[in-house]
Structure formats: structure tokens, C-alpha cells
Amino acid sequence: MPIAFDTNLGGLVGVICLALLVSRIRKTSSSLPLPPGPPPIPFLGNVIGLKPDTVWLSYTEWAAKYGEIIYTTALNQRILVISSERVAHDLFGKRSSIYSDRLQMALVEVFGLDILTSSIPYGPLWRTHRRLYHQVFQERSALRYRPQQLQKAYNMVEQFMGDPEHYLDHLQTYAAAVVMSVVYGYDIQPTNDPLVHAAKIATGMITEVATAEKSAIISAFPFLLKLPAWFPGMSFLNDSVICRKYTDEMLDLPYEYVKKSLAEGVAKPSMVSDALQRYKIDSDDKQNPEMAMAIKSSSGTAYAAASDTTNATILVFFLAMMQNPEIQARAHAELDRVVGDERLPAFEDREALPYIDALIRETRRWRPITPIGVPHATVEDDVYEGYYIPKGVAVVSNLWAISRNETKYPFPETFRPERFIGPDGKLTDDTVQWSFGFGRRICPGRHIADAALWGAIASVLAVFRIEKPDGPEEEIKWKHGLTIRPLPFKCKFVPRKDGMNPAKLRSLIEISAH
């Protein structure tokens, strides 16, 4: 259920702004200049110049004019936009103690999302969450989950074979199943799983809320929150009630499942079961309520983030394959050469399948599903390359602009996996790591996510050709928010080997699983 962030709210704010007739000039405590940026309108800042649903495109246009680091404002929110890997590594990486805080956004609090890891300020609680992730998601620990990830990829392929028309449902099931098994040791039901239902609704609403630009309106006019939901432009308050309900269920239901499984002695290894046992959390959480809440909220965040991004990235991959049959054919040839016809791909094949990895990297670069990272915030004043950067500024990484760096990625709109293959036929050093973020706030589940992508993509390509549907070509439309993805589109999954049918595929899965 997408959030109905009423555009009338923007009109209401515009009327208020005009009525106020306020002109504010921001002054800094430094004689150094702020980074360059578009000239602001008094009080409104640069709101008028932003494309509301695709702010990353506005930021990319401004970056072409003003440079890799620009300073802009949206009402009373100051925003620093970073549009290059170099600057992002300098600030988020080398100066992480200054740039690792999280912008406290009013809408996030209204929607009850402030307990999620992605919203927690830099400090002791955030470090607790990070420690919980590290114990499960670090590269070496993530290896133990690969067999179950691959099995779920095989299951998805089998669902495609039996019911290709509903491939979107099967993809959503796969993304949820992989994360639920790692985080909670839970095997989801193929359809209408109650634990997944709540998380799906909450996740959809979260991605609509957590942007600095939307939150700036409420931050500038906090009295708006005292207006009733029926007031023009305030219908989002009803959405906040729904979001709180489903977020609570997303956190509580799977957490309680793990506690019950532990009590019955049937819990599978997972992030939550490991943490509950490590920190000796009792059945009613009273022994260590702070740690219990940290485990609950960090695991819920991991599920929401990973399931949404995995689903969106694979959907982008399907679109790319449908539109680029010659690239798909090259991937098929590599799989046939390395894997053959008598089994499905396994992680042991990965090193010998560089073109599959190149496909994954190009998918993440071609249409980064988080075109703008979740805003960081500065904890103190800073000076960078002669520019003054104030404390409390929202700092966003414009991953869209990074993906469109024509020096590094010539013809960026073209889907070209070969850009990640060197002259020696081996993968280059560019792993598109930037798509997972930067510095201490980098995605902790990136190794799990990478394996989930590889397992799904290699398995689907081993069995199918992804083709355009018959009839007139469909216009591809996109859903925008904190993450972007194609809206549902039709495509065909055609078995590419003679004699491939459900029985043959089941036999291959059984052989490959041993």
C-alpha cells in the first residue's frame, strides 16, 4: 500500500510561504564559502527547482553545472549533495566520525520508523545494531547461508516453470524467503504468509517517507501535525497510523516466532536466534529489555531493507535481459560451457562465470534502485576543499550521478556488462560497491544480498530465455520513492533447452541440491 503523500500539502505550504513574506539569509560561522549550488528563493530555498518524484535527476543536473559537491536548501533543511565516488569516500569514509550521523526527519518519527537502524543517530545504540549485524552478515559468516539461498533460488525457478504469468509474485516470495531464513530461520508460505504480509505493506510505505525533501515540509511547519487528517493536504496522517500498525507487526511477529522456536528447541540458526542466545534474552525480554528491543528493531530493518532491494534489483535485471537478447545469449553460452545441461549452477561455479557477475554489476549500475542514499548528517562543522560545511546539514550521496559518470562508465544509459570485463577476460576491480553506500553506514547485509542476486540470476538464466511478450511493445513505467523499480511489466520465461519441463527441472534441482 503506497503512502498517499498528498500533493495538496505542497500547495498548502506554498500558500503559507507566500503569506509569511519572509526572507531569510543564512549566515555561516566561517569566512569560507559554502559549496556552490543553485540560487535559493528566500525561505523556500530550492524547492521550486526540484523534480518532486525524481530529485536525483535534479541533483544530477545541478552537479553537471556546479560540481561534485553542491549545497542546496529545501525550506529550512540544508542539504549537501555528493555526486562522485571520490568525494563520498573522502567524507563518509575518511571523515566518518563527522559524517556518520543520521538526519532526524520529522516524517520518519510521525510514521514510527525512528526505531529502525536506518534512522538511529550515530552513537551507542547504532553501534549495538551494527554489532548484531556484523556477527551474522560479515563475509565469512554469510557463507553458511549460501546452501539455503541457492535452494530458494531453485524453488523460484520451479515456480516460474509452473506459473510464469505470476513471476512477480514468485520473485517477491524469493526475496522474502531468503531474508526470512537468514534473519529469523523462518520458512515462509508460498502465498499469503502472515509474517510477510505485514512487512510488505510497511516496507512499501517506508520507502515513500524517508526522504529529506518531504520531511523538510513538516520540519519547517511542525504545527501542521496538529491539524486533523481531513484537512486539505493532511491525509498522510491516516497513512501514518496504518504504517505504525504494520511496522509493529513486521517487528513483533517474526521475533516472537523465533522466541517460541527457541523455547520448543526447534529454532534454526539465524540472526535473531543467535543474538537471543548470545545475550541470554529470556522469554519475556525483562532481563535485558534494551537489548531485546535492539535485536527486534535491527532484525526488522534487515528484513525490510533486504527483501525490498533484492526484489527490485532482480526485476531490473529481468527488464535488462528482455531488452538485450544478445547480452542474454552471451550469458547463456557461458553457463552452457561451465555448467552444462545435467545440473543447475552452484556457488562453486561462480569464479568460472565472470560474465554472470558482470551482468549483476551492470544491473546495479544501470538502474541503481536507491538512486539517493538515506541522508546522513554532520555532527560538527567541517571544511572540505576550501568549502565550509556546517553542523546539522543533511548529506546525501547521489548514486544516480555516480552511476552516470561518463569517464568511468561511457555511454551510461547503455546496458553493457562488458565494461566490467578486462582485456584478460577477467572481472575488473570495480565491484560497484558504491551501490551499497559508503563509510560506516554502508549496507551491512551486502554479502547476503550479493549471494541472493547471484543465486537467482544464475539459476533463472540456466533454465530460461527472458523475452518480450507478444503484441505491441509496452511502455515501461517506474515507481519512485526512496527506492525505484519498474512497475509491473509483462515478459515471457521460455525454457531454452529441448525437453525442459516441470519433471525435468525437478530432476535437475534434486541432482543439484546434493
C-alpha positions as CSV (number, residue, x, y, z in Angstrom):
1,M,0.0,0.0,0.0
2,P,1.9,3.1,-1.2
3,I,1.7,6.2,1.0
4,A,-0.6,8.9,-0.3
5,F,1.7,11.8,0.4
6,D,-0.9,14.4,-0.7
7,T,0.4,16.9,-3.2
8,N,-2.1,19.4,-1.7
9,L,0.3,19.6,1.2
10,G,2.8,21.2,-1.0
11,G,0.2,23.7,-2.1
12,L,-0.8,24.4,1.4
13,V,2.9,25.1,2.3
14,G,3.2,27.4,-0.7
15,V,0.2,29.5,0.4
16,I,1.7,29.7,3.9
17,C,5.1,30.7,2.5
18,L,3.6,33.5,0.4
19,A,1.6,34.7,3.3
20,L,4.6,34.9,5.5
21,L,6.5,37.1,3.1
22,V,9.7,36.0,4.9
23,S,13.1,36.4,3.6
24,R,15.9,34.7,5.5
25,I,19.6,34.9,4.6
26,R,21.6,32.0,6.0
27,K,24.9,33.1,7.6
28,T,27.7,30.8,8.5
29,S,30.1,30.9,11.4
30,S,33.0,30.8,8.9
31,S,34.5,33.2,6.5
32,L,34.9,30.3,4.0
33,P,32.2,29.9,1.3
34,L,29.6,27.2,1.3
35,P,29.8,24.7,-1.6
36,P,28.3,26.0,-4.8
37,G,24.7,25.4,-5.7
38,P,21.6,26.8,-7.4
39,P,20.5,30.3,-6.1
40,P,17.8,29.8,-3.4
41,I,14.4,31.6,-3.3
42,P,14.0,33.3,0.1
43,F,12.5,30.9,2.6
44,L,11.6,28.3,0.0
45,G,15.2,27.5,-0.8
46,N,15.5,25.3,-3.9
47,V,12.1,23.5,-3.5
48,I,10.8,25.0,-6.8
49,G,13.7,23.7,-8.8
50,L,13.4,20.1,-7.6
51,K,11.6,17.4,-9.5
52,P,9.4,16.1,-6.6
53,D,9.4,12.4,-7.5
54,T,12.9,12.2,-9.1
55,V,15.0,14.6,-7.0
56,W,18.2,12.6,-8.0
57,L,17.7,13.8,-11.6
58,S,17.5,17.4,-10.4
59,Y,20.6,16.9,-8.3
60,T,22.4,15.3,-11.3
61,E,21.6,18.3,-13.5
62,W,22.9,20.6,-10.8
63,A,26.0,18.6,-10.4
64,A,26.8,19.0,-14.1
65,K,26.6,22.8,-13.6
66,Y,28.0,23.3,-10.1
67,G,30.3,20.3,-9.5
68,E,30.7,17.1,-7.4
69,I,29.6,18.7,-4.2
70,I,26.7,21.1,-4.0
71,Y,24.8,23.0,-1.3
72,T,21.1,23.4,-1.5
73,T,18.1,24.0,0.7
74,A,14.5,22.8,0.9
75,L,12.6,25.2,3.2
76,N,14.6,25.1,6.4
77,Q,16.5,22.0,5.6
78,R,20.1,22.4,4.5
79,I,21.3,19.6,2.1
80,L,24.7,18.8,0.9
81,V,24.6,16.6,-2.3
82,I,27.6,14.5,-3.1
83,S,27.8,13.3,-6.7
84,S,31.1,11.5,-7.0
85,E,32.7,8.4,-5.5
86,R,35.8,10.4,-4.7
87,V,34.1,13.0,-2.5
88,A,31.8,10.3,-1.0
89,H,34.9,8.2,0.1
90,D,36.6,11.3,1.4
91,L,33.7,12.4,3.6
92,F,31.8,9.3,4.5
93,G,34.9,7.1,4.7
94,K,37.9,9.2,5.8
95,R,35.9,11.5,7.9
96,S,33.3,9.0,9.1
97,S,33.3,10.4,12.7
98,I,31.7,13.6,11.3
99,Y,29.5,12.3,8.6
100,S,28.0,9.1,10.0
101,D,25.1,10.6,11.9
102,R,21.6,10.2,10.6
103,L,19.3,13.1,9.7
104,Q,16.4,13.2,12.1
105,M,13.5,13.5,9.8
106,A,10.1,14.6,11.1
107,L,8.1,12.3,8.9
108,V,10.1,9.3,9.9
109,E,9.1,10.0,13.5
110,V,5.5,10.5,12.6
111,F,5.4,7.2,10.9
112,G,7.0,5.4,13.8
113,L,10.2,4.5,11.8
114,D,12.7,6.1,14.2
115,I,13.5,2.8,15.9
116,L,14.8,1.3,12.6
117,T,18.6,1.1,12.2
118,S,18.5,3.3,9.2
119,S,17.0,6.1,11.3
120,I,19.1,5.7,14.5
121,P,21.6,8.5,15.3
122,Y,25.3,7.7,15.3
123,G,26.0,6.5,18.8
124,P,25.9,3.6,21.3
125,L,22.5,2.2,20.1
126,W,23.6,2.3,16.5
127,R,26.9,0.5,17.3
128,T,24.8,-2.2,19.1
129,H,22.8,-2.7,15.9
130,R,25.9,-2.8,13.9
131,R,27.5,-5.4,16.1
132,L,24.4,-7.6,15.8
133,Y,24.6,-7.4,12.0
134,H,28.4,-8.0,12.0
135,Q,28.0,-11.2,13.9
136,V,25.8,-12.7,11.1
137,F,26.4,-10.7,8.0
138,Q,30.2,-10.4,7.8
139,E,31.6,-12.0,4.6
140,R,32.8,-15.2,6.3
141,S,29.6,-15.7,8.4
142,A,27.4,-15.1,5.4
143,L,28.9,-18.2,3.7
144,R,26.9,-20.6,5.9
145,Y,23.6,-19.3,4.4
146,R,24.5,-20.0,0.8
147,P,23.0,-23.5,0.5
148,Q,19.6,-22.3,1.7
149,Q,19.8,-19.3,-0.6
150,L,20.6,-21.4,-3.6
151,Q,17.8,-23.8,-2.8
152,K,15.3,-21.0,-2.6
153,A,16.6,-19.7,-6.0
154,Y,15.9,-23.2,-7.4
155,N,12.4,-23.1,-5.9
156,M,11.7,-19.8,-7.6
157,V,12.8,-21.2,-11.0
158,E,10.5,-24.1,-10.5
159,Q,7.6,-21.7,-9.7
160,F,8.4,-19.8,-12.9
161,M,8.2,-23.0,-14.9
162,G,4.8,-23.9,-13.4
163,D,3.3,-20.5,-13.4
164,P,5.3,-17.9,-15.4
165,E,2.4,-15.4,-15.6
166,H,2.7,-14.6,-11.9
167,Y,6.5,-14.2,-12.0
168,L,6.3,-11.1,-9.9
169,D,4.7,-13.0,-7.0
170,H,7.3,-15.7,-7.2
171,L,10.1,-13.1,-7.2
172,Q,8.6,-11.4,-4.1
173,T,8.4,-14.8,-2.4
174,Y,12.0,-15.5,-3.2
175,A,13.3,-12.1,-1.9
176,A,11.3,-12.5,1.3
177,A,12.2,-16.2,1.8
178,V,15.9,-15.6,1.5
179,V,15.9,-12.8,4.1
180,M,13.4,-14.5,6.5
181,S,15.6,-17.6,6.6
182,V,18.8,-15.7,7.3
183,V,17.3,-13.2,9.8
184,Y,14.7,-15.4,11.6
185,G,15.3,-19.0,10.5
186,Y,11.7,-19.0,9.1
187,D,10.5,-20.8,6.0
188,I,7.7,-18.7,4.5
189,Q,4.5,-20.0,3.0
190,P,4.3,-19.7,-0.8
191,T,1.3,-17.4,-0.6
192,N,-0.4,-15.2,1.9
193,D,2.2,-15.6,4.6
194,P,1.0,-13.5,7.6
195,L,4.6,-12.5,8.6
196,V,5.4,-11.4,5.1
197,H,2.1,-9.5,4.6
198,A,2.7,-7.0,7.3
199,A,6.3,-6.4,6.3
200,K,5.3,-5.9,2.6
201,I,2.9,-3.1,3.5
202,A,5.3,-1.5,6.0
203,T,8.2,-1.6,3.6
204,G,6.2,-0.1,0.8
205,M,5.3,2.9,3.0
206,I,8.8,3.3,4.4
207,T,10.3,3.8,1.0
208,E,7.9,6.7,0.4
209,V,8.6,8.5,3.6
210,A,12.3,8.6,4.3
211,T,13.5,11.5,2.1
212,A,14.9,14.7,3.3
213,E,12.9,16.7,0.8
214,K,9.5,15.5,2.0
215,S,10.4,15.7,5.7
216,A,11.5,19.3,5.2
217,I,7.9,20.4,4.8
218,I,6.9,19.1,8.3
219,S,10.2,20.2,9.8
220,A,9.5,23.8,8.6
221,F,5.9,23.8,9.7
222,P,5.6,21.5,12.7
223,F,2.2,23.0,13.5
224,L,0.8,21.1,10.5
225,L,0.9,17.9,12.6
226,K,-1.8,19.4,14.9
227,L,-4.2,19.7,12.0
228,P,-6.8,16.9,11.5
229,A,-6.3,14.3,8.8
230,W,-9.4,15.6,6.9
231,F,-7.7,19.0,6.4
232,P,-6.6,19.5,2.8
233,G,-3.1,18.1,2.3
234,M,-3.1,16.2,5.7
235,S,-4.4,12.8,4.6
236,F,-0.9,11.3,5.1
237,L,-1.7,11.3,8.9
238,N,-4.1,8.4,8.3
239,D,-1.3,6.6,6.4
240,S,1.0,7.1,9.4
241,V,-1.4,5.2,11.6
242,I,-1.5,2.3,9.2
243,C,2.3,2.4,8.8
244,R,2.8,2.2,12.6
245,K,0.5,-0.8,12.8
246,Y,2.2,-2.8,10.1
247,T,5.7,-1.7,11.3
248,D,4.9,-3.0,14.8
249,E,3.7,-6.3,13.2
250,M,6.8,-6.5,11.0
251,L,9.0,-6.3,14.1
252,D,6.9,-8.3,16.5
253,L,5.6,-11.4,14.6
254,P,8.8,-12.9,13.4
255,Y,10.7,-12.0,16.6
256,E,8.0,-13.9,18.7
257,Y,8.2,-16.8,16.3
258,V,12.0,-17.2,17.0
259,K,11.5,-16.9,20.8
260,K,8.8,-19.6,20.6
261,S,11.0,-21.8,18.4
262,L,13.9,-21.5,20.9
263,A,11.6,-22.4,23.8
264,E,10.5,-25.5,21.9
265,G,14.1,-26.4,20.9
266,V,13.4,-26.2,17.1
267,A,14.9,-22.9,16.2
268,K,17.2,-22.8,13.2
269,P,20.4,-20.8,13.1
270,S,19.6,-17.1,12.3
271,M,20.5,-13.6,13.2
272,V,17.8,-13.4,15.9
273,S,18.2,-16.9,17.4
274,D,21.9,-16.4,17.6
275,A,21.5,-13.0,19.3
276,L,18.9,-14.1,21.8
277,Q,21.1,-16.9,22.9
278,R,24.3,-14.9,22.9
279,Y,22.8,-12.1,25.1
280,K,20.7,-14.5,27.2
281,I,17.4,-12.8,26.4
282,D,14.7,-14.5,28.5
283,S,11.2,-15.4,27.1
284,D,9.6,-12.2,28.3
285,D,12.5,-9.9,27.5
286,K,12.6,-8.5,31.0
287,Q,16.1,-9.5,31.8
288,N,17.6,-7.1,29.2
289,P,14.8,-5.1,27.6
290,E,17.1,-2.7,25.8
291,M,19.0,-5.4,24.0
292,A,15.7,-7.2,23.2
293,M,14.4,-4.1,21.5
294,A,17.7,-3.7,19.7
295,I,17.5,-7.2,18.3
296,K,13.9,-6.8,17.3
297,S,14.4,-3.5,15.6
298,S,17.7,-4.3,13.9
299,S,16.3,-7.6,12.5
300,G,13.1,-5.9,11.3
301,T,15.2,-3.3,9.5
302,A,17.4,-6.0,7.9
303,Y,14.3,-7.8,6.6
304,A,12.6,-4.7,5.2
305,A,15.7,-3.4,3.5
306,A,17.0,-6.6,2.0
307,S,13.7,-8.0,0.7
308,D,12.8,-4.7,-1.0
309,T,16.1,-4.1,-2.6
310,T,16.7,-7.7,-3.7
311,N,13.2,-7.8,-5.3
312,A,13.8,-4.5,-7.1
313,T,17.2,-5.4,-8.4
314,I,16.2,-8.7,-9.9
315,L,13.2,-7.0,-11.5
316,V,15.6,-4.5,-13.1
317,F,17.7,-7.5,-14.3
318,F,14.7,-9.1,-16.0
319,L,13.9,-5.9,-17.8
320,A,17.5,-5.6,-19.0
321,M,17.5,-9.1,-20.3
322,M,14.2,-8.7,-22.1
323,Q,15.6,-5.6,-23.8
324,N,19.0,-7.0,-24.6
325,P,18.7,-10.6,-26.1
326,E,22.3,-10.5,-27.4
327,I,23.7,-10.0,-23.9
328,Q,21.5,-12.7,-22.5
329,A,22.7,-15.1,-25.2
330,R,26.3,-14.5,-24.2
331,A,25.4,-15.3,-20.6
332,H,23.7,-18.5,-21.7
333,A,26.8,-19.5,-23.7
334,E,29.0,-19.1,-20.6
335,L,26.6,-21.1,-18.4
336,D,26.5,-23.9,-21.0
337,R,30.2,-24.0,-21.3
338,V,30.8,-24.1,-17.5
339,V,27.7,-25.8,-16.0
340,G,26.4,-27.9,-18.9
341,D,22.9,-29.5,-19.1
342,E,22.9,-32.0,-16.3
343,R,22.7,-29.7,-13.3
344,L,22.0,-26.2,-12.2
345,P,24.7,-23.6,-11.3
346,A,26.2,-23.6,-7.8
347,F,28.3,-21.1,-6.0
348,E,31.4,-23.3,-6.7
349,D,30.9,-22.3,-10.3
350,R,31.0,-18.6,-9.7
351,E,34.7,-17.9,-10.3
352,A,34.4,-19.6,-13.7
353,L,31.3,-17.5,-14.7
354,P,32.7,-13.9,-14.8
355,Y,30.1,-12.7,-17.3
356,I,27.3,-13.5,-14.8
357,D,29.0,-11.4,-12.2
358,A,29.4,-8.6,-14.8
359,L,25.7,-8.8,-15.5
360,I,24.9,-8.3,-11.8
361,R,27.3,-5.4,-11.5
362,E,25.9,-3.7,-14.6
363,T,22.3,-4.2,-13.3
364,R,23.2,-2.4,-10.1
365,R,24.9,0.4,-12.1
366,W,22.4,0.8,-14.9
367,R,19.4,1.5,-12.7
368,P,20.6,1.9,-9.1
369,I,17.5,1.1,-7.1
370,T,18.5,3.5,-4.3
371,P,19.4,6.5,-6.5
372,I,19.9,8.6,-3.4
373,G,21.2,7.2,-0.2
374,V,19.4,7.7,3.1
375,P,20.5,11.1,4.3
376,H,23.5,11.3,6.7
377,A,24.0,14.4,8.9
378,T,27.1,16.2,10.1
379,V,27.8,16.2,13.8
380,E,30.1,19.2,13.7
381,D,31.4,21.9,11.3
382,D,33.9,20.8,8.7
383,V,36.0,22.3,5.9
384,Y,36.5,20.4,2.7
385,E,38.5,21.6,-0.3
386,G,38.1,25.2,0.8
387,Y,34.3,25.0,1.4
388,Y,32.6,25.4,4.8
389,I,30.2,22.5,5.7
390,P,28.0,23.4,8.7
391,K,27.0,21.1,11.5
392,G,23.5,19.6,11.1
393,V,23.5,19.5,7.3
394,A,21.8,16.6,5.6
395,V,24.3,14.9,3.4
396,V,23.1,12.7,0.6
397,S,25.0,10.6,-1.8
398,N,23.7,10.9,-5.3
399,L,24.2,7.4,-6.5
400,W,22.4,8.2,-9.8
401,A,25.1,10.7,-10.7
402,I,27.8,8.3,-9.7
403,S,26.3,5.7,-12.0
404,R,26.3,8.2,-14.8
405,N,30.0,9.2,-14.6
406,E,30.8,9.1,-18.3
407,T,34.5,9.0,-17.6
408,K,34.2,5.7,-15.7
409,Y,31.1,4.4,-17.4
410,P,31.0,5.5,-21.1
411,F,27.5,5.6,-22.6
412,P,25.9,5.2,-19.2
413,E,22.4,4.7,-20.5
414,T,23.5,1.6,-22.4
415,F,23.4,-1.8,-20.6
416,R,26.9,-3.0,-21.2
417,P,28.2,-5.8,-18.8
418,E,31.5,-5.9,-20.8
419,R,32.6,-2.7,-19.1
420,F,33.4,-4.9,-16.1
421,I,35.4,-7.5,-18.0
422,G,39.1,-6.7,-18.6
423,P,41.2,-7.4,-21.7
424,D,42.3,-10.7,-20.0
425,G,38.7,-11.9,-19.8
426,K,38.6,-11.5,-16.0
427,L,36.5,-9.2,-13.9
428,T,37.8,-5.7,-13.2
429,D,38.3,-4.3,-9.7
430,D,35.1,-2.3,-10.0
431,T,32.6,-4.2,-7.9
432,V,30.0,-1.3,-7.9
433,Q,30.5,-1.2,-4.1
434,W,29.1,2.3,-4.1
435,S,25.6,0.9,-4.7
436,F,25.6,-0.3,-1.1
437,G,26.5,3.1,0.3
438,F,29.6,4.5,1.9
439,G,31.6,4.6,5.2
440,R,30.2,3.2,8.5
441,R,26.7,3.4,7.2
442,I,27.4,1.0,4.3
443,C,24.7,-1.7,3.9
444,P,25.7,-4.4,6.5
445,G,23.9,-7.2,4.5
446,R,25.7,-6.6,1.2
447,H,27.3,-10.1,1.2
448,I,23.9,-11.8,1.8
449,A,22.3,-9.6,-0.9
450,D,25.1,-10.3,-3.4
451,A,24.7,-14.0,-2.9
452,A,20.9,-13.7,-3.3
453,L,21.3,-11.9,-6.5
454,W,23.8,-14.3,-7.9
455,G,21.8,-17.4,-7.0
456,A,18.6,-16.1,-8.5
457,I,20.2,-14.7,-11.7
458,A,22.4,-17.7,-12.5
459,S,19.5,-20.1,-11.8
460,V,17.0,-18.3,-14.0
461,L,19.4,-17.9,-16.9
462,A,20.4,-21.5,-16.7
463,V,16.8,-22.5,-17.5
464,F,15.1,-19.7,-19.3
465,R,15.3,-17.1,-22.0
466,I,13.6,-13.9,-20.8
467,E,11.7,-12.5,-23.8
468,K,9.3,-9.6,-24.7
469,P,5.7,-10.6,-24.7
470,D,3.8,-10.9,-28.0
471,G,2.0,-7.8,-29.3
472,P,2.7,-4.1,-29.2
473,E,5.7,-3.0,-27.2
474,E,4.8,-2.0,-23.7
475,E,6.0,1.3,-22.2
476,I,8.0,0.7,-19.0
477,K,6.9,2.9,-16.2
478,W,8.8,3.3,-12.9
479,K,7.8,3.5,-9.2
480,H,9.7,6.3,-7.4
481,G,10.5,6.7,-3.7
482,L,13.5,6.0,-1.6
483,T,13.9,3.0,-3.9
484,I,12.9,2.9,-7.6
485,R,11.8,-0.1,-9.6
486,P,9.9,-0.8,-12.8
487,L,6.2,-1.0,-12.3
488,P,4.8,-4.5,-13.2
489,F,5.5,-5.4,-16.9
490,K,4.8,-8.4,-18.9
491,C,7.6,-10.7,-20.0
492,K,8.0,-14.4,-21.1
493,F,10.1,-17.0,-19.4
494,V,10.8,-19.5,-22.2
495,P,12.6,-22.8,-21.4
496,R,15.7,-22.7,-23.6
497,K,16.6,-26.4,-23.7
498,D,14.7,-29.1,-25.6
499,G,12.7,-31.3,-23.4
500,M,12.8,-28.9,-20.4
501,N,9.5,-29.3,-18.5
502,P,8.5,-29.4,-14.8
503,A,9.5,-33.0,-14.3
504,K,13.0,-32.5,-15.9
505,L,13.5,-29.3,-13.9
506,R,12.6,-31.1,-10.7
507,S,15.1,-33.8,-11.5
508,L,17.9,-31.2,-12.1
509,I,17.0,-29.5,-8.8
510,E,17.3,-32.8,-6.9
511,I,20.7,-33.5,-8.6
512,S,22.0,-30.0,-8.0
513,A,20.9,-29.9,-4.3
514,H,23.2,-32.8,-3.4
